[in-house]
């Protein structure tokens, strides 16, 4: 079986065209050698600690009264070791993260790793697809979960896989890993997509003492 490899910081393709081999220098000063023919795909990360997400690649927005951007600020929106930390704004308001780079996500799959901390208060998590961002025109709601639903809990990592195909948005959320990689499924949903989706946002609705952390986001 072929394997996907995550390369962190420095990858040396040593005589790749001639020898068809790769030498990888890891952060712990060890090395790995393997044949190029054994690789299906390679994912690179140059972020400290192998983080796969950074604030520079995202826009933080609030829709309290008019959609507006939120700058990095302690206790509001933070770039922390685990990922992007998004605090609640106020009851009834939604704070959301949207990728800076946008293109059609039709026939694509979105992978998100996240967790919440409500500290006794309810936290709602959502993922919404958009056909355009000037007026934030929705193409469909992919995810809507809350800590008071009995489905998700504080401090637990969840893995959400969103498939967009055949006129539908199909979402599966799991614990431990993505459902297609052995994770324990906790919630599923399927809704019609009503417009051509170009991007998405990860949404948090909570009070100011509660937060979510988005640790991973991929579109394949």
C-alpha positions as CSV (number, residue, x, y, z in Angstrom):
1,X,0.0,0.0,0.0
2,X,1.3,3.4,-0.9
3,X,1.7,6.0,1.8
4,X,1.2,9.8,2.1
5,X,4.0,11.5,3.8
6,X,4.0,14.8,5.7
7,X,7.3,16.7,5.3
8,X,8.2,19.3,8.0
9,X,10.6,22.2,7.4
10,X,13.2,20.8,5.1
11,X,13.0,18.2,2.3
12,X,16.0,17.3,0.3
13,X,15.3,15.7,-3.1
14,X,18.6,14.0,-3.4
15,X,19.5,13.1,-7.0
16,X,15.8,12.6,-7.6
17,X,15.9,12.3,-11.3
18,X,18.8,9.9,-11.4
19,X,18.3,7.8,-8.2
20,X,14.5,8.1,-7.9
21,X,14.9,8.3,-4.1
22,X,14.1,10.9,-1.4
23,X,16.0,11.7,1.8
24,X,14.0,13.5,4.4
25,X,15.7,15.4,7.3
26,X,13.3,15.5,10.3
27,X,13.2,18.0,13.2
28,X,14.6,15.4,15.6
29,X,17.8,15.1,13.4
30,X,16.9,11.7,12.1
31,X,16.6,10.8,8.4
32,X,14.2,8.8,6.3
33,X,15.0,7.3,2.8
34,X,12.3,6.0,0.5
35,X,11.6,5.4,-3.2
36,X,9.7,8.1,-5.1
37,X,7.6,5.3,-6.6
38,X,6.1,4.7,-3.1
39,X,4.6,8.2,-2.8
40,X,1.0,9.0,-3.8
41,X,1.2,12.6,-2.6
42,X,3.3,15.0,-0.5
43,X,2.1,17.6,1.9
44,X,4.5,20.3,3.1
45,X,4.4,22.4,6.3
46,X,6.9,25.1,7.1
47,X,5.1,26.2,10.3
48,X,6.6,25.7,13.7
49,X,5.7,22.4,15.3
50,X,4.2,21.2,12.0
51,X,1.1,23.4,12.3
52,X,-1.1,23.2,9.2
53,X,-2.9,26.4,9.6
54,X,-1.9,30.1,10.1
55,X,-3.7,33.4,10.6
56,X,-2.2,34.9,7.5
57,X,-4.2,32.5,5.3
58,X,-7.6,33.4,6.9
59,X,-9.9,36.4,7.4
60,X,-11.8,36.6,10.7
61,X,-15.2,38.2,10.4
62,X,-18.1,39.1,12.6
63,X,-21.7,39.6,11.5
64,X,-22.9,41.4,14.7
65,X,-24.6,44.3,12.9
66,X,-22.5,44.6,9.7
67,X,-20.0,42.2,8.4
68,X,-16.5,43.4,9.5
69,X,-13.0,42.0,9.9
70,X,-11.5,41.2,13.2
71,X,-7.7,41.7,13.8
72,X,-5.5,39.3,15.8
73,X,-6.0,40.3,19.5
74,X,-5.7,38.5,22.8
75,X,-9.0,37.1,24.0
76,X,-10.6,37.9,20.7
77,X,-8.8,36.0,17.9
78,X,-5.4,34.4,18.5
79,X,-2.9,32.4,16.5
80,X,-1.9,29.8,19.2
81,X,0.2,26.6,19.1
82,X,-2.8,24.4,18.5
83,X,-4.2,26.5,15.7
84,X,-6.5,29.5,15.3
85,X,-8.4,30.3,18.5
86,X,-11.7,32.1,18.0
87,X,-13.5,33.6,21.0
88,X,-17.3,34.1,21.0
89,X,-18.5,37.6,20.5
90,X,-21.9,37.8,22.2
91,X,-25.2,36.0,22.3
92,X,-26.8,35.9,18.8
93,X,-23.6,36.9,17.0
94,X,-21.4,34.7,14.9
95,X,-17.7,34.9,14.4
96,X,-16.3,33.2,11.4
97,X,-13.0,32.2,9.7
98,X,-12.8,32.3,5.9
99,X,-9.9,31.3,3.7
100,X,-8.1,34.2,2.0
101,X,-7.6,32.2,-1.2
102,X,-10.9,31.4,-2.8
103,X,-11.9,29.3,-5.8
104,X,-14.7,26.9,-6.7
105,X,-15.1,24.1,-4.2
106,X,-17.7,22.2,-6.2
107,X,-16.9,18.5,-6.4
108,X,-14.3,19.0,-3.6
109,X,-14.0,17.7,-0.1
110,X,-13.3,19.9,2.9
111,X,-11.5,18.5,6.0
112,X,-11.6,20.4,9.3
113,X,-10.2,19.5,12.7
114,X,-11.6,21.6,15.6
115,X,-12.6,21.7,19.2
116,X,-14.5,24.0,21.6
117,X,-14.3,25.2,25.2
118,X,-17.5,26.5,26.7
119,X,-16.8,26.3,30.3
120,X,-20.4,25.7,31.1
121,X,-21.8,28.0,28.4
122,X,-23.2,26.7,25.1
123,X,-21.0,26.9,22.0
124,X,-22.4,26.5,18.5
125,X,-20.2,25.5,15.6
126,X,-21.1,25.9,12.0
127,X,-19.7,25.6,8.5
128,X,-21.4,27.5,5.7
129,X,-20.6,27.5,2.0
130,X,-20.8,30.7,0.0
131,X,-21.2,31.5,-3.7
132,X,-19.8,35.0,-3.3
133,X,-18.4,37.0,-0.4
134,X,-19.3,40.6,-1.3
135,X,-22.8,40.0,0.0
136,X,-22.0,36.7,1.7
137,X,-24.5,34.8,-0.4
138,X,-25.0,31.4,1.1
139,X,-24.8,28.2,-1.0
140,X,-25.9,26.0,1.9
141,X,-25.2,25.2,5.6
142,X,-22.9,22.2,5.9
143,X,-22.6,21.9,9.7
144,X,-24.5,23.0,12.7
145,X,-23.6,21.5,16.1
146,X,-23.7,22.8,19.7
147,X,-22.4,21.6,23.0
148,X,-25.8,21.6,24.6
149,X,-27.1,19.1,22.0
150,X,-25.5,16.1,23.7
151,X,-23.5,15.4,20.5
152,X,-20.3,17.3,21.0
153,X,-18.3,18.0,24.2
154,X,-15.9,20.5,25.5
155,X,-12.2,19.8,24.9
156,X,-12.6,17.0,22.4
157,X,-11.1,17.1,19.0
158,X,-13.6,16.6,16.2
159,X,-12.9,15.9,12.5
160,X,-15.4,17.1,10.0
161,X,-15.4,15.9,6.4
162,X,-17.6,17.8,3.9
163,X,-18.2,16.4,0.4
164,X,-19.8,18.6,-2.3
165,X,-21.1,16.5,-5.2
166,X,-24.2,15.6,-7.1
167,X,-26.1,18.7,-5.9
168,X,-25.6,17.8,-2.3
169,X,-23.5,18.8,0.7
170,X,-22.7,15.7,2.7
171,X,-21.1,16.2,6.1
172,X,-19.7,13.6,8.5
173,X,-18.2,14.6,11.9
174,X,-16.1,12.1,13.9
175,X,-13.9,11.8,17.0
176,X,-10.3,10.6,17.0
177,X,-9.9,10.9,13.2
178,X,-11.9,11.5,10.0
179,X,-14.6,9.0,9.3
180,X,-12.8,7.7,6.2
181,X,-9.7,7.1,8.3
182,X,-11.2,5.2,11.2
183,X,-12.8,7.9,13.3
184,X,-15.9,7.3,15.4
185,X,-18.8,9.1,13.7
186,X,-20.9,11.4,16.0
187,X,-23.0,13.3,13.5
188,X,-24.0,13.2,9.8
189,X,-26.1,15.5,7.6
190,X,-27.0,16.0,3.9
191,X,-28.5,19.1,2.4
192,X,-29.1,20.4,-1.1
193,X,-26.6,22.9,-2.4
194,X,-28.5,25.8,-3.9
195,X,-25.7,27.7,-5.7
196,X,-22.1,27.2,-7.1
197,X,-20.0,27.3,-3.9
198,X,-16.7,29.2,-4.1
199,X,-15.6,29.2,-0.5
200,X,-16.7,28.4,3.1
201,X,-16.4,29.7,6.6
202,X,-15.9,28.1,10.0
203,X,-18.3,29.7,12.4
204,X,-18.5,30.1,16.2
205,X,-21.4,31.4,18.2
206,X,-20.8,31.7,21.9
207,X,-20.3,34.2,24.7
208,X,-16.9,36.0,25.1
209,X,-15.5,33.6,27.7
210,X,-15.9,30.6,25.3
211,X,-13.9,29.7,22.2
212,X,-13.2,27.3,19.4
213,X,-9.9,26.2,17.9
214,X,-9.5,25.3,14.3
215,X,-6.4,23.2,14.0
216,X,-6.6,21.9,10.5
217,X,-8.2,22.8,7.2
218,X,-7.8,21.2,3.8
219,X,-9.6,21.2,0.5
220,X,-9.0,18.3,-1.8
